[in-house]
Amino acid sequence: MKESTIGSWETHLIERAALGDTDAFEELAERHRPALRSLAMRMLRNTDDVNDVIQETLVKAFEAHHLSALKSLDKIEGAIDPSDRSSL
């Protein structure tokens, strides 16, 4: 796949997920979970905390319908706030 096709498909998934399509959201989550895990592990260095933070981040993103604003992996990774352990 060309880069523009990948970007276009991801944009399509984001738009569908923003409309409440749980399958599209799950596909986005699975695509970005490895990068989220890597970033969170570097920040937290604890597997249990990493799993909790990733899950909470994805739940918040879905519930808040912020997916349309998350146009790139950098913005999705930026949604992780390792200092916010209130939900852990």
C-alpha positions as CSV (number, residue, x, y, z in Angstrom):
1,M,0.0,0.0,0.0
2,K,1.2,3.5,-0.7
3,E,1.6,6.0,2.1
4,S,-1.3,8.1,0.9
5,T,-3.6,5.0,0.8
6,I,-2.6,4.1,4.4
7,G,-3.3,7.7,5.5
8,S,-6.5,7.8,3.6
9,W,-7.6,4.5,5.1
10,E,-6.7,5.6,8.6
11,T,-8.6,8.9,8.1
12,H,-11.6,6.8,7.0
13,L,-11.3,4.7,10.2
14,I,-11.0,7.8,12.3
15,E,-14.2,9.3,10.7
16,R,-16.1,6.0,11.2
17,A,-14.9,5.7,14.8
18,A,-15.9,9.3,15.6
19,L,-19.4,8.4,14.5
20,G,-19.4,5.5,17.0
21,D,-18.3,2.6,14.9
22,T,-16.7,0.3,17.5
23,D,-15.1,-1.9,14.8
24,A,-13.3,1.0,13.3
25,F,-12.2,2.2,16.7
26,E,-10.9,-1.3,17.6
27,E,-8.9,-1.5,14.4
28,L,-7.3,1.9,15.1
29,A,-6.6,0.8,18.7
30,E,-4.9,-2.4,17.5
31,R,-2.9,-0.5,14.9
32,H,-1.5,1.9,17.4
33,R,-1.3,-0.3,20.5
34,P,2.3,-1.3,19.9
35,A,3.5,2.3,19.7
36,L,1.4,3.3,22.7
37,R,2.9,0.4,24.7
38,S,6.4,1.3,23.7
39,L,5.9,4.9,24.7
40,A,4.1,4.1,28.0
41,M,6.8,1.5,28.9
42,R,9.5,4.0,28.4
43,M,7.7,6.4,30.7
44,L,6.3,4.1,33.4
45,R,8.6,1.0,33.3
46,N,5.9,-1.2,34.8
47,T,3.8,-3.6,32.7
48,D,0.7,-3.4,34.9
49,D,0.7,0.4,34.9
50,V,1.3,0.4,31.1
51,N,-1.6,-1.9,30.5
52,D,-3.9,0.2,32.7
53,V,-2.8,3.5,31.1
54,I,-3.2,2.3,27.6
55,Q,-6.7,0.9,28.4
56,E,-7.8,4.1,30.1
57,T,-6.4,6.2,27.3
58,L,-8.3,4.3,24.7
59,V,-11.5,4.3,26.7
60,K,-11.3,8.0,27.2
61,A,-10.6,8.6,23.6
62,F,-13.6,6.6,22.5
63,E,-16.0,8.0,25.1
64,A,-15.0,11.6,24.5
65,H,-15.3,11.3,20.7
66,H,-12.0,13.0,20.2
67,L,-11.0,10.7,17.4
68,S,-11.7,13.2,14.7
69,A,-9.1,15.5,16.3
70,L,-6.5,12.6,16.5
71,K,-5.2,12.8,13.0
72,S,-1.8,11.2,13.5
73,L,0.0,8.7,15.7
74,D,1.9,11.5,17.4
75,K,-1.3,13.0,18.6
76,I,-2.6,9.6,19.8
77,E,0.6,8.9,21.6
78,G,0.4,12.4,23.1
79,A,-2.9,11.4,24.7
80,I,-1.0,9.3,27.2
81,D,-0.5,11.1,30.4
82,P,1.7,9.0,32.6
83,S,1.5,11.5,35.5
84,D,-2.3,10.9,35.7
85,R,-2.5,7.7,37.8
86,S,-5.8,8.7,39.3
87,S,-7.6,5.9,37.4
88,L,-5.0,3.2,38.2
